[in-house]
Amino acid sequence: MNVGETLRRPWPWIIVALLLALAALLVGFDWNWLKGPLERRVEAATGRTFSIGGELDVDLGLAPTIRAQDVHLGNAAWSSRQEMARLDAIELRIALLPLLRGRVDLPYVHLKAPRLLLERNDAGRGNWQFSQQPRAGQSRPPLIRDLTIDDGELRVDEPALQTQLRLRIHSEPGGPQQRSPLVAAGQGRYRGAEFELRARIDSPLDLQDSDRPFHVDVRASAGDTRAHVSGASNAPLQLEDFDLQFALSGASLADLYSLAGLALPDTPPYELQGRLGLNGRVWSYHDFKGRIGDSDLSGNVALELGGERPRLRADLVSRRLDFDDLAGFVGAPPSTKQGETASAQQQRAAQERKAQPKVLPDHHYDLEKLRVMDADVRLAAGHIEAPKLPLDRMSVHLELNDGVLTLKPLDFDAAGGRIAATIELDAREASIVTRATADVHGLELPKLFPSVDIAKSGAGSIAGAIALTAQGNSVARMFASANGDVGLVMGRGRISNLLLELAGLDVAESLRYLLDKNEEVPLRCAYAAFDVVDGVMTAKALAFDTTDTVLHGQGTLDLRNETIDLRLTPEPKDVSPVSLRGPLHVGGTFKDPSFLPEPAPLALRGAAAAALYAIAPPAALLALIETGPGKDVNCGPAEGK
């Protein structure tokens, strides 16, 4: 082919002309010409207004650099605010070769003064939910290799949840081979509580790298609750091996319901420290230790998400449990005496409760908290601090399933014996239905009343059984509607004679034992059996028999009005020159009982045995109670004849 033939062909000239035209175009091309098409493309993809108010510029290369100024993204149509996001400037680089394979690879992104608003309307829809949502699998998110933020701001507004936050965010210089970490600080309100946050975390881009530890140091407070998360974790994006140090403190664990949706009981102030983990949909707080009120607590907790309801599992241990720290379980504040731990709000509640005429707590249980989650919790307490109660150890297994809370077993070592109880609260209806049973075994009289000197030398083992049903949304309402049976029995033992003489108001005998020695008399038996109907306990058998005196009684305990109306009649078995023995009336209220002798005719001496035998313990009561080997009840009608 000769030169003349080549010159006559048109294609080489066309190619040369195109190259020359492209070169001329690039030299004089204004990238702002592309703003309109780009804005329309983003608007079509998001359903929002989008504009670039400043310059648009591009530096060409294998990874072109794109710069845009004064960028604005519109908000959802339902919002009263026009903009969801804006930036003073954005600069990014995009790799061309991956783009040819359909992958957006951004080696570098820099945001100058970004402002982002996240809000949710009353219907629960967030402004980050665009009208044109991409279909699943339609596109992959861009791969950002380095991100820096200069003077950023994030605002969160959820009026329905009483949440308004404003956080300032910026990047700090990273080290060699390290992306720029983010620093955030801000305040506002979270779920109605005053909120403050200070945080320093590695670049969120490190979440894409499963081999790089992700460092976190976040301190946050909401109301009286404070949290500190710190440490490093591998591959949190895959939700495996997420394990960080987590310290949590506050005025009451009940505050976590409004803050995090955890339905926990009201407690005194607490401080806990352990490891926070996340594996799949299971959050864990493991190997934690700390204090709740004046009790130590340690163990492991897991919260399982993804089911019909969250499920809390816990295995807890307390070496020393202050019993009044459990007051929140029955709707009462903890003790506020000197040396006891209580929040300011609990101290005010205790003062208000102290001024009330009744004893039983009338604080209503929150039915929603009993229905919103399930739980399986075990607690073992090695020692119980309860000055007014002869309790030693406790173990309990709590289960909450679909609004039904069960304590089974609820066991106490008490006064040398054991109390084994089962309690069920069914909160599926508007009013809680409660069923409770308890068996009492081997309680020793001196340990039952350790602070009473005249009972320290006594002996005897107490057993009993309780079976009650009730309805109501507070402890007071439950007792006010209670139905069932209560029975206690005590076998052979010893009791201080002074206690009996004082109960019978025998002045001469009492003075003799006060001035001489506190002798003991054999106890033949004692028992009490009550029918409980609509909150009123009626004594169907009540007696205390020794070789010296018999006390037997009748009357009621009104659980609804918290009043006492019992008549105790002492029947002497000896002769005393100054005997004032007559019926004793126990009245008043649970909070302020009274003990007054009745001006009734003196009881006939020597008639005690017949009176006692006439009210021998019911067979039903004896059938419920197992006193154990060698502790048979000995108050049968033929006894002592």
ZAMARGU-4260 file (C-alpha; in steps of 0.2 Angstrom, whole numbers, plus 5000, padded with zeros to 4 digits):
<rodrens>
0) 5000/5000/5000 | 5008/5017/4995 | 5006/5034/5003 | 4994/5040/4990 | 4982/5026/4994
5) 4984/5029/5012 | 4980/5048/5010 | 4964/5043/5000 | 4957/5032/5015 | 4946/5042/5027
10) 4947/5032/5044 | 4965/5038/5049 | 4959/5056/5047 | 4943/5053/5057 | 4953/5045/5071
15) 4966/5060/5071 | 4952/5072/5070 | 4943/5064/5085 | 4959/5064/5096 | 4962/5082/5092
20) 4944/5087/5096 | 4945/5077/5113 | 4961/5086/5117 | 4953/5103/5113 | 4938/5098/5123
25) 4948/5093/5138 | 4958/5109/5138 | 4942/5119/5138 | 4930/5108/5147 | 4920/5115/5162
30) 4916/5101/5174 | 4902/5111/5181 | 4892/5106/5165 | 4890/5089/5173 | 4882/5096/5189
35) 4864/5096/5181 | 4865/5078/5175 | 4873/5072/5192 | 4860/5081/5202 | 4846/5073/5192
40) 4854/5056/5194 | 4855/5057/5213 | 4837/5064/5214 | 4831/5049/5204 | 4840/5037/5216
45) 4835/5045/5232 | 4818/5054/5229 | 4826/5069/5237 | 4832/5086/5231 | 4850/5087/5228
50) 4861/5101/5223 | 4879/5107/5221 | 4879/5125/5224 | 4898/5128/5222 | 4912/5122/5210
55) 4913/5104/5203 | 4931/5100/5198 | 4940/5084/5192 | 4958/5079/5191 | 4960/5065/5179
60) 4971/5050/5181 | 4970/5031/5185 | 4961/5037/5201 | 4953/5054/5197 | 4950/5066/5211
65) 4933/5074/5212 | 4929/5090/5222 | 4912/5097/5225 | 4908/5112/5236 | 4892/5117/5245
70) 4883/5101/5243 | 4865/5099/5249 | 4853/5084/5251 | 4835/5087/5255 | 4825/5079/5269
75) 4810/5068/5269 | 4793/5076/5264 | 4785/5074/5281 | 4799/5083/5290 | 4798/5102/5295
80) 4817/5104/5291 | 4822/5106/5273 | 4839/5097/5273 | 4845/5080/5279 | 4863/5083/5275
85) 4875/5097/5268 | 4893/5099/5266 | 4904/5114/5264 | 4915/5103/5253 | 4919/5085/5248
90) 4934/5078/5240 | 4936/5060/5234 | 4946/5048/5223 | 4939/5034/5213 | 4949/5020/5206
95) 4944/5017/5187 | 4949/4999/5185 | 4938/4992/5199 | 4924/5003/5191 | 4925/4993/5175
100) 4921/4978/5185 | 4906/4986/5193 | 4914/4990/5210 | 4915/5007/5217 | 4932/5009/5226
105) 4936/5025/5234 | 4954/5026/5240 | 4951/5042/5249 | 4936/5053/5255 | 4937/5069/5264
110) 4922/5078/5271 | 4923/5097/5276 | 4910/5103/5289 | 4897/5090/5286 | 4880/5092/5294
115) 4869/5076/5296 | 4851/5076/5303 | 4843/5059/5308 | 4825/5060/5313 | 4810/5049/5315
120) 4792/5054/5313 | 4778/5049/5325 | 4774/5034/5314 | 4792/5027/5317 | 4799/5031/5299
125) 4816/5038/5298 | 4822/5051/5286 | 4836/5039/5281 | 4823/5028/5273 | 4822/5034/5255
130) 4807/5033/5244 | 4818/5024/5231 | 4825/5010/5241 | 4838/4999/5231 | 4832/4981/5229
135) 4841/4968/5239 | 4857/4963/5230 | 4855/4976/5217 | 4871/4986/5221 | 4885/4984/5233
140) 4890/4998/5244 | 4906/5007/5239 | 4923/5002/5247 | 4930/5017/5256 | 4948/5015/5261
145) 4951/5031/5270 | 4939/5043/5277 | 4943/5060/5286 | 4930/5072/5294 | 4934/5090/5297
150) 4922/5099/5309 | 4907/5087/5307 | 4890/5088/5316 | 4877/5074/5319 | 4860/5078/5325
155) 4847/5065/5331 | 4829/5070/5334 | 4816/5057/5339 | 4802/5067/5348 | 4791/5052/5351
160) 4806/5044/5361 | 4810/5061/5369 | 4828/5061/5361 | 4837/5076/5354 | 4856/5074/5353
165) 4869/5085/5345 | 4887/5078/5343 | 4902/5086/5336 | 4914/5074/5326 | 4931/5076/5318
170) 4945/5065/5313 | 4962/5064/5322 | 4978/5060/5312 | 4982/5042/5311 | 4998/5033/5314
175) 5008/5024/5301 | 4997/5011/5291 | 4982/5017/5302 | 4966/5026/5296 | 4961/5042/5305
180) 4952/5038/5321 | 4936/5048/5325 | 4933/5059/5340 | 4915/5064/5346 | 4908/5074/5360
185) 4890/5080/5363 | 4875/5082/5374 | 4856/5083/5373 | 4842/5072/5379 | 4841/5053/5377
190) 4824/5045/5381 | 4820/5060/5392 | 4836/5060/5402 | 4850/5072/5401 | 4863/5065/5390
195) 4882/5067/5387 | 4895/5058/5377 | 4913/5058/5375 | 4921/5045/5362 | 4936/5041/5353
200) 4935/5026/5341 | 4945/5019/5327 | 4939/5023/5309 | 4923/5014/5305 | 4932/5009/5289
205) 4942/4997/5300 | 4926/4987/5303 | 4929/4980/5285 | 4946/4973/5290 | 4944/4957/5300
210) 4962/4956/5304 | 4963/4973/5312 | 4958/4976/5330 | 4945/4990/5332 | 4949/5001/5347
215) 4935/5009/5357 | 4934/5022/5371 | 4917/5028/5374 | 4910/5037/5390 | 4891/5041/5391
220) 4879/5047/5404 | 4860/5047/5403 | 4852/5054/5419 | 4860/5045/5434 | 4866/5031/5423
225) 4884/5031/5417 | 4893/5019/5405 | 4911/5017/5400 | 4916/5005/5385 | 4934/5003/5381
230) 4946/4990/5373 | 4949/4982/5357 | 4940/4969/5347 | 4943/4959/5331 | 4931/4958/5317
235) 4915/4967/5325 | 4908/4968/5307 | 4906/4949/5308 | 4899/4950/5325 | 4912/4938/5332
240) 4924/4940/5346 | 4916/4956/5351 | 4923/4958/5369 | 4926/4975/5377 | 4928/4981/5395
245) 4911/4988/5401 | 4908/4998/5417 | 4890/5003/5422 | 4884/5013/5436 | 4868/5022/5441
250) 4854/5025/5454 | 4844/5010/5450 | 4844/4996/5438 | 4826/5000/5434 | 4832/5015/5424
255) 4838/5004/5411 | 4820/5000/5405 | 4818/5017/5398 | 4836/5019/5392 | 4838/5001/5384
260) 4822/4992/5385 | 4829/4980/5399 | 4815/4976/5412 | 4824/4975/5428 | 4818/4978/5446
265) 4821/4994/5456 | 4837/4993/5466 | 4848/5004/5476 | 4863/5013/5467 | 4875/5001/5459
270) 4892/4999/5451 | 4896/4985/5440 | 4912/4981/5429 | 4914/4966/5417 | 4916/4961/5399
275) 4903/4966/5386 | 4902/4954/5371 | 4892/4952/5356 | 4890/4935/5346 | 4877/4935/5333
280) 4861/4941/5341 | 4867/4938/5359 | 4874/4952/5369 | 4883/4946/5385 | 4890/4954/5401
285) 4901/4941/5408 | 4913/4939/5422 | 4906/4955/5430 | 4908/4960/5448 | 4902/4975/5458
290) 4889/4981/5471 | 4871/4984/5471 | 4867/4994/5487 | 4876/4986/5501 | 4877/4969/5492
295) 4891/4962/5482 | 4886/4954/5465 | 4895/4944/5452 | 4891/4933/5438 | 4886/4932/5419
300) 4871/4939/5410 | 4866/4936/5392 | 4852/4945/5382 | 4846/4935/5367 | 4838/4945/5353
305) 4829/4940/5337 | 4815/4930/5345 | 4797/4935/5349 | 4803/4944/5364 | 4821/4947/5371
310) 4826/4934/5383 | 4838/4938/5398 | 4848/4924/5405 | 4858/4926/5421 | 4868/4916/5434
315) 4872/4927/5449 | 4881/4925/5465 | 4882/4936/5480 | 4893/4932/5495 | 4885/4945/5506
320) 4867/4950/5502 | 4859/4965/5512 | 4841/4959/5512 | 4834/4976/5511 | 4842/4978/5494
325) 4828/4967/5488 | 4815/4979/5493 | 4812/4984/5475 | 4805/4967/5471 | 4790/4970/5482
330) 4788/4989/5477 | 4796/4996/5492 | 4812/5008/5493 | 4828/5001/5501 | 4832/5005/5519
335) 4838/5023/5521 | 4845/5021/5539 | 4863/5027/5542 | 4876/5017/5533 | 4863/5011/5520
340) 4865/5014/5502 | 4850/5023/5493 | 4848/5036/5479 | 4841/5053/5483 | 4824/5048/5475
345) 4823/5032/5485 | 4827/5042/5501 | 4812/5053/5497 | 4801/5038/5493 | 4806/5031/5510
350) 4802/5046/5519 | 4785/5047/5511 | 4782/5028/5515 | 4787/5031/5533 | 4773/5044/5535
355) 4760/5032/5528 | 4749/5023/5541 | 4751/5006/5532 | 4765/4993/5531 | 4762/4983/5515
360) 4769/4992/5499 | 4755/4998/5487 | 4767/5002/5473 | 4759/4995/5457 | 4770/4983/5446
365) 4772/4989/5428 | 4763/4976/5418 | 4772/4981/5402 | 4789/4976/5410 | 4782/4959/5415
370) 4777/4956/5397 | 4790/4964/5386 | 4804/4951/5389 | 4807/4934/5395 | 4820/4929/5408
375) 4829/4914/5416 | 4839/4920/5431 | 4847/4911/5446 | 4854/4919/5461 | 4863/4911/5475
380) 4867/4921/5491 | 4880/4914/5503 | 4875/4925/5518 | 4861/4937/5521 | 4862/4953/5531
385) 4845/4955/5539 | 4845/4961/5557 | 4827/4959/5560 | 4825/4942/5551 | 4834/4926/5555
390) 4839/4923/5537 | 4856/4915/5532 | 4857/4909/5514 | 4846/4911/5499 | 4844/4903/5482
395) 4831/4907/5469 | 4827/4903/5451 | 4817/4916/5443 | 4808/4912/5426 | 4798/4925/5416
400) 4789/4918/5401 | 4776/4927/5391 | 4770/4938/5406 | 4771/4924/5419 | 4784/4926/5432
405) 4789/4911/5443 | 4800/4910/5458 | 4803/4891/5460 | 4812/4887/5471 | 4814/4902/5483
410) 4823/4894/5497 | 4830/4902/5513 | 4841/4894/5527 | 4833/4902/5542 | 4834/4901/5561
415) 4843/4884/5559 | 4829/4877/5548 | 4823/4880/5530 | 4809/4890/5521 | 4805/4883/5504
420) 4793/4893/5494 | 4786/4894/5476 | 4778/4910/5469 | 4769/4913/5453 | 4763/4930/5446
425) 4752/4929/5430 | 4752/4946/5422 | 4744/4941/5406 | 4728/4949/5411 | 4724/4967/5418
430) 4726/4961/5436 | 4740/4950/5441 | 4735/4933/5448 | 4746/4926/5461 | 4749/4909/5468
435) 4761/4906/5483 | 4765/4891/5493 | 4778/4889/5507 | 4784/4875/5518 | 4793/4879/5534
440) 4805/4866/5542 | 4815/4865/5558 | 4815/4884/5563 | 4823/4885/5580 | 4814/4896/5593
445) 4830/4905/5600 | 4836/4908/5582 | 4819/4915/5577 | 4820/4928/5590 | 4839/4931/5593
450) 4836/4949/5600 | 4824/4943/5614 | 4835/4938/5629 | 4821/4928/5637 | 4820/4917/5622
455) 4838/4913/5620 | 4838/4898/5631 | 4822/4891/5624 | 4821/4876/5612 | 4809/4868/5600
460) 4807/4866/5581 | 4794/4875/5571 | 4786/4869/5555 | 4772/4875/5544 | 4764/4877/5528
465) 4756/4891/5518 | 4745/4891/5503 | 4738/4907/5496 | 4730/4914/5480 | 4728/4932/5477
470) 4724/4945/5464 | 4730/4963/5462 | 4745/4973/5455 | 4753/4978/5471 | 4759/4968/5486
475) 4745/4977/5497 | 4732/4973/5484 | 4737/4955/5483 | 4736/4952/5502 | 4720/4962/5503
480) 4712/4948/5491 | 4721/4933/5498 | 4713/4916/5500 | 4720/4900/5507 | 4727/4893/5523
485) 4742/4896/5535 | 4747/4884/5548 | 4762/4883/5560 | 4766/4870/5573 | 4780/4868/5586
490) 4784/4851/5595 | 4792/4847/5612 | 4805/4860/5618 | 4809/4872/5632 | 4804/4890/5635
495) 4808/4903/5648 | 4796/4903/5662 | 4798/4922/5663 | 4791/4924/5646 | 4775/4914/5651
500) 4773/4924/5667 | 4774/4940/5658 | 4762/4935/5645 | 4750/4930/5659 | 4754/4946/5669
505) 4757/4935/5685 | 4766/4948/5695 | 4773/4938/5709 | 4780/4924/5698 | 4788/4937/5686
510) 4796/4946/5700 | 4803/4930/5707 | 4811/4925/5691 | 4817/4942/5688 | 4826/4943/5705
515) 4831/4924/5705 | 4835/4914/5690 | 4826/4912/5673 | 4820/4894/5674 | 4814/4885/5660
520) 4798/4875/5658 | 4795/4860/5646 | 4785/4865/5631 | 4772/4852/5626 | 4767/4860/5609
525) 4761/4876/5601 | 4751/4878/5585 | 4742/4891/5574 | 4730/4888/5560 | 4722/4902/5550
530) 4709/4902/5536 | 4712/4916/5524 | 4696/4923/5515 | 4696/4939/5505 | 4711/4945/5514
535) 4705/4941/5532 | 4715/4928/5542 | 4703/4920/5555 | 4711/4909/5568 | 4703/4892/5568
540) 4716/4885/5581 | 4729/4895/5591 | 4737/4888/5607 | 4753/4887/5616 | 4755/4874/5630
545) 4768/4871/5643 | 4768/4862/5660 | 4765/4880/5668 | 4753/4889/5657 | 4742/4887/5642
550) 4739/4902/5630 | 4725/4899/5618 | 4717/4912/5607 | 4705/4917/5594 | 4702/4932/5582
555) 4707/4939/5565 | 4721/4948/5556 | 4714/4959/5542 | 4727/4960/5528 | 4716/4973/5518
560) 4715/4986/5532 | 4731/4980/5541 | 4722/4978/5558 | 4724/4966/5572 | 4710/4959/5583
565) 4716/4944/5593 | 4711/4938/5610 | 4724/4928/5620 | 4718/4919/5636 | 4731/4912/5648
570) 4726/4897/5658 | 4737/4894/5673 | 4743/4877/5679 | 4750/4883/5696 | 4745/4894/5711
575) 4751/4912/5713 | 4746/4924/5727 | 4746/4939/5716 | 4739/4933/5699 | 4731/4946/5688
580) 4729/4933/5674 | 4715/4937/5662 | 4712/4938/5643 | 4725/4949/5633 | 4719/4959/5618
585) 4731/4962/5604 | 4724/4975/5593 | 4729/4991/5583 | 4737/4990/5566 | 4752/4981/5559
590) 4762/4997/5560 | 4756/5001/5578 | 4750/4986/5587 | 4743/4987/5605 | 4743/4974/5619
595) 4730/4978/5632 | 4723/4966/5647 | 4705/4964/5647 | 4695/4967/5663 | 4687/4950/5661
600) 4683/4938/5675 | 4699/4928/5680 | 4701/4911/5672 | 4698/4896/5682 | 4714/4887/5688
605) 4716/4869/5683 | 4704/4871/5667 | 4718/4873/5655 | 4720/4856/5649 | 4702/4853/5645
610) 4702/4870/5635 | 4717/4865/5626 | 4711/4848/5621 | 4695/4855/5615 | 4705/4865/5601
615) 4717/4851/5596 | 4726/4855/5580 | 4716/4851/5565 | 4720/4835/5556 | 4722/4845/5539
620) 4736/4856/5547 | 4745/4841/5554 | 4744/4832/5537 | 4753/4847/5529 | 4767/4848/5541
625) 4782/4836/5543 | 4791/4840/5559 | 4805/4827/5557 | 4811/4812/5567 | 4810/4814/5586
630) 4799/4830/5585 | 4782/4823/5585 | 4768/4835/5590 | 4762/4829/5607 | 4746/4839/5610
635) 4733/4825/5606 | 4717/4824/5617 | 4724/4810/5627 | 4741/4819/5631 | 4744/4823/5649
640) 4729/4813/5656
</rodrens>
